[in-house]
Structures are given as C-alpha cells and as structure tokens.
Amino acid sequence: MHDAMETWMSRAHEFGHAHLLRYWNQLSADERRHLASQIQSIDFQELADLFAGTEATIDWADLSRKAAPPAAIRLQEANPKFSKAEALECGERALRDGKIGMILVAGGQGTRLGFDLPKGMFCIGPISNRSLFAMHADSLRGAMRRFSVSIPLYVMTSPATDGPTREYFESHQHLGLKKEDLVVFCQGTMPAIDASAGKVLMESTSSIALSPDGHGGIVAALDRQGVLKSASDRGIEHFFYAQVDNPLVRACDPLLIGYHLLAKSQMTTQVVKKRFGQEKVGNVVSIDDKAHIIEYSDLAEAAANRINEDGELSLWAGNIAVHVLALDFLATSAKNGVGLPFHRAKKAVPFLNERGVVEKALAPNAIKFERFVFDLLPLADRTMVVEGDAAEVFAPVKNAEGAPTDTPSAARNAILAQHRRWLEEAGVSVSPTVKVEINPNWALDEEEVRMRIQKPSSILVDTYFA
C-alpha cells in the first residue's frame, strides 16, 4: 500500500501537480482516502497531452466544404432502400426475440432549467405530471407489453446524479420495471484544468474539481462496469439509445431498429429535417463517404445555408441524439481501446485558490474535456441515417421558461399535440381547449389508439388515458 501511494504521489509531482497534496497533512483519514482515489484515477500523461493540444485547430471551413448530405432513409422517399413494412417486421421480430436493450443517458442536472436535481426527475407530463424518467419507463413498459418481452433499461448517470437517481428509482418502485430489468451505471470523470497553466483545479482541500467525461464516455463505462458482458449474456445484440431530456422518444422504436438491422448497421442515428440552415442542432453529414456530425457552431455559414436545385437545404439532417448501436461494435471499440476524441470547452469553474479559499470564477477560467458518442459514427464500417418526423420524435427539455426554444412548456405542448393528433386520426373529436395525454400502457402509438377507439366519440374535458 505504501509503495502504491509513493507511486501516485510521485506521478503527481512529476507532472507538476504537487499542489494537489498541499493540505494532505491536515486531512482526516476519510478525506485522504477520497483524495487518493481521485488522484489515482488521473492519467497525468493523457492530461498533459490534452493540454498541450489545446491550441490545435480543426479546419472546420475545409470540412464544411467537403460535407455532403448523408445517405438516408427519408420520410417522403418514393423508393427507399428498405420499405417501412420490411423494417417494422424486422424490428418487431428482434424485440420479441429479446435481442434489444435500451440505454437512457441521464447524467445531466437541470441547471439551465433552474432545477437542482437530476434532469430525469423533472416533471413534464402535461396532465399526469409524470417525470422524464417516468415518461421513458412507461414508454419502455408499453413496448414490453406490446411485444410480450422483458427489455432491460440501462441508465447512465454521472457522479452528480448517480446517488439521487438510484434513490429515485428505489423510492418509486423502479417506475413499474422489474428490478432485474433496471441497471444504473455511472460514467467516468475528467479533471478540470486551469486554462492558462494546465494545473488540475481543486474544489476543496480534499477534492479535485471533476466533471463527467461526456456521453461519449459510455463506451468505457459500459465495458468497465460489466454492462456489455451482462447484456450479451442475456442475449442482447443491439441497444436503443436516447437521452432523458426528450419525452417524445418512443422507447425501442421498432421501425428505427428494423432499418438498422436490415442495413447491417453498426450505428444508426435518427435525424429530423432542419427548419433553417443555422438551426442549433448538430449536422449529420457525409465526409469522404463516412458519416460525421458537425456541431452548428463549427459548420461554416455558407455550408449551413447551402441550397440544392430543388430549393431545399443541402445539409438538412439535424441530430437528435437517438441511436441504435450494435453491442459487438461497442465491445470491439472498448477492447481495442478506441479512444474517442476529447472536445474542449472553456468554462467558469469555482476553484480553491492559493490561500486555501474557494473562489468563484467570474469568467471562463478552466478547460473541461468531454467525449461525444456521435464520434463513433466515422469509426463504424456500416452506418445508417433515418429521418423522423420532429412532431413525433423530438421535444427536448433543456431551457427554463422564457427561452426561445426547448422549454418545458414547448415540450408539454408537443406531447399534447401528438396525443390529440392520434385521437383525431382515430375518429375522436377533441374540443379545442381540452388537453389530452396518453400513457403508453394504454396505447403505445397511433395504431394502438385506433384499436382502442371502436367508434367515433368526443372529448370535452381534460383527459389522461392511463
């Protein structure tokens, strides 16, 4: 034990981070164990290399010029490579055969919402007041009911959300899921470093300033915590992947899964048609015959606004963070040590100053490092892009009320509009002022609504179909 301690202490000194141990002699035994664990988890060489590369730049203008629209299954395509009927049949069969698991990424807190708990606990149901977690759990339970199968839910947390998320599911009877069908696992972390000197920042005398390593950290987390092996042992071959802040996601959508399987894709991504060129979504593009995602802030204006001969946007595909991933592709990536690139972001991070006082940063003072799951796309040999109808699949909850987009009220309105549309298409007259919300355990989609509605009817008061 003493030799091991000498080793990591020596590494901290060697790479210029002796300040991490400045208060060591003042710490309790528990505080020392905590700090030692944090220091031991740091790859100081990797951190030094990352800092040395902070000035390296990517020629986004050149990539923007090369960017072409991705090969995709379009909503209005006359002769798609695979028919909708083929894809549905294939996806439904995979679900019934127990080959699909669901990953829900839930590491974020509701900071931009003004909500100081894990975002998944934010209540969004327009009538039911169900939380985001409950919306996804109900959608998954609806799929299990429809296809007569148990589907495991893998929830990825961050260190900040892990404890509260586990407590939430426990206190809410796992939201109706069987205990063995719910797996909560935590993503890794990266230290924040001083932007000018590259020194690891401390948040207190006994703790390093750490932040989640991004949703791209999922590959390492799935492998490190044994999720890939346990899922494989269960017969899972593919994961349906979604983020917790989008309540319109249809859990384990058989159509998307079917397209993925028919194409023998290793990674499939669902996209929506951008409303305008510089919309603030990632751009799914093709560069040298490989699928990539270029963030809106990096895509050159001319490329973003490029118009085809038919008057439509050339780079039309907006990323909504809904994917299907082959388990063997993730396992191979983890085994081969495929390191997704780190993205750097300048942030204002509170830190312990040289006087031993926690100082609030008034301007961005630190570099945080994150990996993004979409960087798996160009690493895959076979990918698929599938367009979805934004009104049916995308209503993210990101910003507090008053923001121009992605607010709770916008998401609630999208849920209400979707469920009204399903009912009206089934022959139900809904009074214009009435709110209707449908739980997936009553009807998973418009098809099941039609099956439920046997004859024309009217709804005159707010109604929750559960």
GUDREN-615310 format. One record per residue (C-alpha): x, y, z; residue in three letters. Coordinates in steps of 0.02 Angstrom, whole numbers, padded with zeros to 5 digits, always signed. Layout:
% residues N
XYZALA...
END
This chain:
% residues 466
+00000+00000+00000MET+00142+00118+00046HIS+00232+00082-00119ASP+00072+00116-00217ALA+00048+00281-00126MET+00227+00330-00163GLU+00197+00293-00347THR+00044+00404-00372TRP+00115+00542-00263MET+00272+00535-00369SER+00169+00546-00529ARG+00078+00699-00464ALA+00244+00784-00427HIS+00322+00729-00592GLU+00186+00811-00694PHE+00182+00972-00595GLY+00028+00939-00488HIS+00109+00937-00315ALA-00021+01066-00261HIS-00150+00927-00253LEU-00063+00866-00094LEU-00038+01037-00015ARG-00162+01005+00126TYR-00129+00818+00145TRP-00067+00829+00324ASN-00224+00924+00376GLN-00346+00795+00307LEU-00440+00660+00401SER-00416+00477+00355ALA-00578+00476+00254ASP-00530+00636+00163GLU-00360+00562+00121ARG-00440+00404+00051ARG-00558+00510-00055HIS-00420+00622-00125LEU-00304+00474-00153ALA-00438+00385-00253SER-00464+00539-00362GLN-00279+00564-00394ILE-00251+00380-00435GLN-00388+00388-00567SER-00300+00527-00664ILE-00194+00485-00815ASP-00072+00629-00797PHE+00014+00593-00962GLN-00152+00598-01055GLU-00197+00760-00967LEU-00029+00838-01014ALA-00052+00785-01195ASP-00227+00857-01199LEU-00171+01022-01128PHE-00025+01030-01250ALA-00150+01008-01390GLY-00272+01142-01335THR-00207+01259-01468GLU-00225+01132-01607ALA-00364+01179-01725THR-00477+01085-01844ILE-00505+01164-02013ASP-00694+01173-02000TRP-00705+01277-02158ALA-00621+01138-02257ASP-00731+01004-02178LEU-00884+01111-02213SER-00837+01121-02397ARG-00818+00932-02404LYS-00979+00898-02311ALA-01118+00819-02412ALA-01291+00763-02359PRO-01290+00588-02284PRO-01362+00437-02370ALA-01526+00416-02277ALA-01700+00342-02270ILE-01809+00496-02298ARG-01988+00515-02241LEU-02057+00559-02413GLN-01940+00448-02513GLU-02032+00362-02656ALA-01922+00208-02669ASN-01822+00185-02508PRO-01688+00052-02496LYS-01798-00041-02370PHE-01986-00023-02355SER-02070+00032-02196LYS-02163-00133-02186ALA-02000-00231-02201GLU-01917-00126-02066ALA-02064-00140-01946LEU-02072-00328-01965GLU-01885-00345-01938CYS-01880-00229-01787GLY-02031-00308-01704GLU-01957-00482-01726ARG-01793-00428-01643ALA-01890-00355-01497LEU-01997-00511-01474ARG-01838-00618-01481ASP-01762-00518-01336GLY-01615-00450-01436LYS-01640-00267-01391ILE-01594-00168-01234GLY-01618+00018-01202MET-01488+00143-01144ILE-01550+00304-01066LEU-01418+00439-01042VAL-01460+00533-00883ALA-01301+00614-00820GLY-01359+00794-00832GLY-01428+00906-00699GLN-01565+01032-00734GLY-01452+01184-00718THR-01521+01276-00869ARG-01696+01231-00812LEU-01667+01308-00642GLY-01691+01133-00570PHE-01558+01074-00448ASP-01592+00886-00461LEU-01555+00758-00596PRO-01648+00813-00752LYS-01738+00646-00763GLY-01834+00691-00605MET-01907+00847-00686PHE-02096+00831-00704CYS-02155+00856-00883ILE-02320+00760-00903GLY-02448+00892-00959PRO-02588+00814-00855ILE-02507+00669-00764SER-02359+00772-00704ASN-02251+00619-00735ARG-02063+00645-00728SER-01949+00624-00878LEU-01889+00461-00801PHE-02070+00403-00786ALA-02109+00452-00966MET-01968+00342-01030HIS-02006+00198-00911ALA-02189+00199-00963ASP-02140+00201-01147SER-02025+00052-01119LEU-02160-00040-01022ARG-02279-00006-01166GLY-02156-00088-01285ALA-02135-00237-01168MET-02324-00258-01160ARG-02344-00247-01347ARG-02206-00369-01390PHE-02227-00486-01240SER-02045-00473-01187VAL-01937-00405-01048SER-01823-00265-01107ILE-01682-00208-00992PRO-01657-00023-00961LEU-01478+00036-00937TYR-01473+00210-00859VAL-01307+00302-00870MET-01283+00429-00732THR-01142+00547-00685SER-01062+00561-00512PRO-01177+00709-00477ALA-01337+00616-00523THR-01296+00436-00478ASP-01350+00434-00295GLY-01510+00536-00317PRO-01558+00433-00472THR-01538+00268-00380ARG-01638+00336-00233GLU-01774+00400-00350TYR-01800+00233-00437PHE-01796+00141-00270GLU-01924+00256-00189SER-02038+00247-00342HIS-02040+00057-00353GLN-01924+00061-00504HIS-02063+00151-00600LEU-02151-00014-00632GLY-01997-00101-00703LEU-01936-00266-00633LYS-01783-00240-00525LYS-01681-00357-00636GLU-01729-00254-00789ASP-01654-00094-00720LEU-01466-00066-00721VAL-01395+00101-00664VAL-01212+00132-00704PHE-01103+00286-00687CYS-00997+00368-00821GLN-00818+00420-00790GLY-00748+00590-00749THR-00610+00706-00806MET-00524+00839-00702PRO-00548+01021-00746ALA-00383+01110-00776ILE-00331+01291-00765ASP-00341+01360-00942ALA-00179+01459-00929SER-00064+01341-00835ALA-00138+01169-00861GLY-00145+01134-00674LYS-00282+01021-00607VAL-00406+01127-00509LEU-00461+01086-00332MET-00639+01115-00273GLU-00588+01097-00090SER-00436+01049+00012THR-00483+00866-00006SER-00566+00854-00175SER-00521+00884-00358ILE-00637+00980-00474ALA-00704+00838-00581LEU-00838+00839-00717SER-00922+00699-00816PRO-00823+00639-00967ASP-00970+00666-01086GLY-01095+00545-01162HIS-00952+00476-01266GLY-00884+00404-01104GLY-01019+00273-01120ILE-00907+00151-01214VAL-00781+00141-01072ALA-00916+00144-00938ALA-01015+00001-01017LEU-00857-00104-01026ASP-00781-00053-00859ARG-00939-00091-00761GLN-00976-00257-00845GLY-01135-00199-00933VAL-01081-00259-01104LEU-01045-00434-01040LYS-01204-00449-00936SER-01309-00384-01082ALA-01226-00507-01201SER-01253-00650-01078ASP-01438-00602-01078ARG-01446-00615-01268GLY-01445-00429-01305ILE-01369-00390-01476GLU-01415-00207-01501HIS-01451-00055-01392PHE-01581+00078-01425PHE-01501+00240-01360TYR-01590+00400-01306ALA-01564+00549-01191GLN-01676+00578-01042VAL-01725+00757-01089ASP-01828+00706-01243ASN-02000+00645-01186PRO-02060+00612-01364LEU-01937+00469-01388VAL-02028+00307-01423ARG-01931+00178-01323ALA-01855+00042-01433CYS-01941+00107-01590ASP-01961-00050-01698PRO-01955+00048-01860LEU-01786+00126-01822LEU-01720-00039-01756ILE-01781-00127-01913GLY-01692-00008-02031TYR-01534-00030-01926HIS-01544-00220-01939LEU-01587-00227-02123LEU-01437-00116-02163ALA-01324-00223-02051LYS-01276-00056-01973SER-01158-00043-01826GLN-01225+00128-01779MET-01388+00204-01838THR-01442+00382-01800THR-01614+00459-01811GLN-01621+00637-01878VAL-01751+00770-01913VAL-01760+00894-02056LYS-01684+01059-02002LYS-01803+01206-02003ARG-01668+01327-02063PHE-01484+01320-02107GLY-01407+01380-01944GLN-01527+01294-01826GLU-01437+01249-01664LYS-01426+01062-01690VAL-01282+00950-01741GLY-01271+00923-01928ASN-01264+00742-01986VAL-01159+00743-02144VAL-01054+00632-02255SER-00868+00670-02273ILE-00764+00555-02382ASP-00905+00427-02377ASP-00906+00423-02186LYS-01047+00487-02076ALA-00997+00630-01961HIS-01085+00757-01852ILE-01027+00937-01860ILE-01092+01049-01722GLU-01191+01201-01779TYR-01060+01316-01704SER-00924+01236-01811ASP-01014+01224-01978LEU-00968+01368-02095ALA-01115+01484-02129GLU-01104+01458-02317ALA-01115+01269-02296ALA-01256+01282-02170ALA-01360+01387-02290ASN-01314+01292-02449ARG-01468+01259-02556ILE-01498+01119-02681ASN-01575+01145-02853GLU-01745+01098-02781ASP-01733+01242-02656GLY-01705+01128-02505GLU-01559+01136-02383LEU-01414+01030-02439SER-01359+00988-02262LEU-01533+00952-02198TRP-01507+00819-02064ALA-01516+00877-01883GLY-01451+00764-01745ASN-01574+00723-01604ILE-01464+00601-01506ALA-01569+00446-01541VAL-01464+00298-01600HIS-01461+00110-01618VAL-01292+00031-01579LEU-01232-00146-01609ALA-01166-00222-01448LEU-01021-00308-01537ASP-00969-00140-01613PHE-00963-00062-01438LEU-00872-00214-01368ALA-00742-00211-01507THR-00717-00024-01484SER-00689-00049-01297ALA-00575-00200-01321LYS-00468-00111-01449ASN-00454+00041-01338GLY-00532+00152-01470VAL-00517+00322-01390GLY-00650+00443-01446LEU-00575+00617-01462PRO-00594+00737-01318PHE-00684+00900-01353HIS-00626+01051-01254ARG-00739+01181-01179ALA-00691+01339-01084LYS-00798+01352-00928LYS-00809+01455-00770ALA-00764+01333-00631VAL-00754+01376-00444PRO-00582+01331-00376PHE-00475+01326-00220LEU-00354+01471-00233ASN-00177+01481-00164GLU-00244+01549+00001ARG-00349+01392+00025GLY-00511+01486-00009VAL-00641+01430-00136VAL-00654+01567-00267GLU-00798+01589-00387LYS-00740+01614-00566ALA-00814+01770-00644LEU-00762+01719-00820ALA-00713+01555-00905PRO-00554+01502-00817ASN-00546+01315-00846ALA-00543+01184-00981ILE-00662+01037-00968LYS-00639+00883-01075PHE-00786+00782-01144GLU-00811+00641-01267ARG-00965+00634-01379PHE-01049+00472-01427VAL-01079+00531-01606PHE-00891+00522-01636ASP-00919+00334-01651LEU-01003+00364-01820LEU-00845+00384-01927PRO-00766+00235-01838LEU-00903+00117-01895ALA-00888+00019-02057ASP-01077+00025-02085ARG-01194+00163-02029THR-01373+00212-02066MET-01464+00379-02054VAL-01654+00379-02039VAL-01764+00533-02044GLU-01902+00550-01914GLY-02047+00672-01903ASP-01996+00803-01775ALA-02176+00818-01714ALA-02172+00634-01668GLU-01995+00608-01603VAL-01913+00768-01538PHE-01962+00889-01400ALA-01807+00917-01291PRO-01820+00995-01118VAL-01663+01099-01099LYS-01702+01280-01055ASN-01804+01372-00924ALA-01966+01457-00973GLU-01936+01618-01066GLY-01802+01546-01180ALA-01846+01544-01367PRO-01837+01354-01384THR-01829+01188-01293ASP-01930+01243-01141THR-02042+01134-01031PRO-02199+01217-01099SER-02144+01185-01278ALA-02116+01001-01237ALA-02285+00986-01148ARG-02371+01066-01297ASN-02285+00944-01414ALA-02345+00796-01309ILE-02523+00864-01306LEU-02521+00897-01494ALA-02458+00721-01531GLN-02590+00637-01425HIS-02729+00749-01493ARG-02672+00703-01670ARG-02677+00516-01631TRP-02853+00529-01561LEU-02920+00636-01703GLU-02847+00517-01832GLU-02942+00378-01742ALA-03106+00472-01762GLY-03114+00561-01594VAL-03170+00742-01589SER-03068+00839-01460VAL-03130+01008-01402SER-03001+01143-01447PRO-02974+01196-01266THR-02958+01019-01198VAL-02792+00936-01151LYS-02768+00751-01180VAL-02621+00644-01127GLU-02598+00460-01166ILE-02495+00340-01062ASN-02404+00210-01170PRO-02477+00073-01061ASN-02649+00121-01131TRP-02588+00148-01309ALA-02409+00149-01370LEU-02440+00238-01534ASP-02571+00295-01659GLU-02601+00115-01714GLU-02648+00060-01538GLU-02757+00215-01516VAL-02857+00163-01670ARG-02875-00011-01596MET-02938+00063-01433ARG-03066+00178-01516ILE-03205+00070-01582GLN-03324+00208-01637LYS-03321+00398-01659PRO-03328+00494-01495SER-03294+00664-01417SER-03184+00726-01276ILE-03244+00883-01189LEU-03137+00888-01031VAL-02952+00865-00994ASP-02917+00679-01002THR-02772+00566-00955TYR-02782+00394-01037PHE-02689+00277-00920ALA
END
